[in-house]
């Protein structure tokens, strides 16, 4: 028996150029329809063509036939007393991703995932422990923003903007899903969609050096580097990708990225503090020396423990001592507040409780058989994708 294929195009993840191409070339319609649809989908949260009242019945019928607006399905949602919101979204194939919203006095930040799992296997990361399953499509990435934005329409229907910032800092290494992440970030910044400024969309990378240079050619979003160690010896143990792209190579790439801007832009250095591992005074002094030539601000993240992680959160005294050394060296330093503790623990842990982990074992066996490290696998994937 023939299996019916779903050949409808999902419009959710399409940026304006792709949508214009679809309307003009595929439907024989005028270009401006793309802008109209973009506003309906992303500004009004509409996913049914019948609700798009300024579009003719004939065009709506055409759209029903050829296209769909398909957001990820929310299987778990929890709203914390402190305003933090978490969603687990189910994706085709049975996997899931996690998205988190964190409100602060002057902003509301949404932390978005770019992959299901992650191949880079950072030793302190709950997502890394789940292994890599697959890249998210641009629709699945922007779909997380769509779901979160729509959640603020419940139940008061207020249209005030609650999401002021998006950070690509959830599950996955965004630069290993380059094209889809760039397309989705374009929608985040498009005035017909979410209209966020380039300074309020942040891509966080563990240091895929060739991809940082590629990124510099196509976008000007904010850049964060997950550094976590002040020297290569220690970083090799925490972030295996460092064996392929060492700290100097990564910082050079970040400096190149920022050097394009006429206004002052800085790299955010993410540094997860783990008790007794990378939080000693000598580490802080070494970090201060290391970053002397890198325009940056430093975000210290007290480790958020998860079962069998093998690491602990440092005491507040140790965290403050580390920060004070950096402040004395004239760095702009913040300590990330722990939020939403009543709804969950570390990033990636929630999905870890519900995800089928068989793909992880398959990938692991594949890697061992090939004699490859995670860093080599990741690098090969980027090189392959940039050639296509
Ligand atoms: S810290 Fe980021 S890059 Fe490292 S394993 Fe976790 S998700 Fe992947």
Boltz pocket constraint, residues with backbone or C-beta under 6 A from the ligand:
constraints:
  - pocket:
      binder: B
      contacts: [[A, 117], [A, 118], [A, 119], [A, 120], [A, 121], [A, 122], [A, 125], [A, 126], [A, 127], [A, 128], [A, 129], [A, 170], [A, 171], [A, 172], [A, 173], [A, 206], [A, 226]]
      max_distance: 6.0
